[in-house]
Amino acid sequence: MNQQQWKSHVRAYEKSSQSKRAYTRKHNLNYSQLLYCQCVEDYEALLPWNIQLEKVGMAAAA
């Protein structure tokens, strides 16, 4: 499974009302891999080059 497919599963899990265990069982996924991909996605969102310029401009003006 490629990175984009895992990202899709992370987003789908977050929108579901299922636990991580239930989601991974239902979709026949590796539980640890889902945890890892979720952490990586959260981390990537915090990287400086992924922050929207609007937010940077607002912070500089404050």
C-alpha positions as CSV (number, residue, x, y, z in Angstrom):
1,M,0.0,0.0,0.0
2,N,1.4,3.4,-0.9
3,Q,1.6,6.5,1.2
4,Q,-1.5,8.1,-0.4
5,Q,-3.6,5.1,0.3
6,W,-2.5,5.1,4.0
7,K,-3.3,8.8,4.2
8,S,-6.8,8.1,2.8
9,H,-7.3,5.4,5.5
10,V,-6.1,7.8,8.2
11,R,-8.7,10.4,7.1
12,A,-11.4,7.8,6.8
13,Y,-10.7,6.4,10.2
14,E,-10.8,9.9,11.7
15,K,-14.2,10.5,10.2
16,S,-15.5,7.2,11.4
17,S,-16.9,6.6,14.8
18,Q,-14.9,3.4,15.2
19,S,-11.9,2.7,17.4
20,K,-8.6,2.2,15.7
21,R,-8.7,-1.5,16.4
22,A,-12.2,-1.9,14.9
23,Y,-11.3,0.2,11.8
24,T,-8.1,-1.8,11.1
25,R,-9.9,-5.1,11.6
26,K,-12.8,-4.1,9.3
27,H,-10.4,-3.0,6.6
28,N,-7.8,-5.7,7.2
29,L,-5.0,-3.2,8.0
30,N,-2.1,-3.4,10.3
31,Y,-2.9,-1.5,13.5
32,S,0.7,-0.4,14.2
33,Q,1.0,0.9,10.6
34,L,-2.2,3.0,11.0
35,L,-0.8,4.5,14.2
36,Y,2.5,5.3,12.5
37,C,0.8,6.9,9.5
38,Q,-1.4,9.0,11.7
39,C,1.6,10.2,13.7
40,V,3.5,11.0,10.5
41,E,0.6,12.9,9.0
42,D,0.2,15.0,12.2
43,Y,3.9,15.7,12.2
44,E,4.0,16.7,8.6
45,A,1.2,19.2,9.2
46,L,3.4,21.0,11.6
47,L,6.4,21.4,9.4
48,P,7.2,25.0,8.4
49,W,6.7,24.5,4.7
50,N,3.2,23.0,5.2
51,I,1.9,26.0,7.2
52,Q,-0.4,28.2,5.2
53,L,0.9,31.6,4.4
54,E,-2.2,33.2,5.7
55,K,-1.5,31.9,9.1
56,V,2.0,33.1,9.0
57,G,0.9,36.6,8.0
58,M,-1.7,36.7,10.8
59,A,0.9,35.6,13.4
60,A,3.4,38.3,12.2
61,A,0.7,41.0,12.3
62,A,-0.2,40.1,15.9
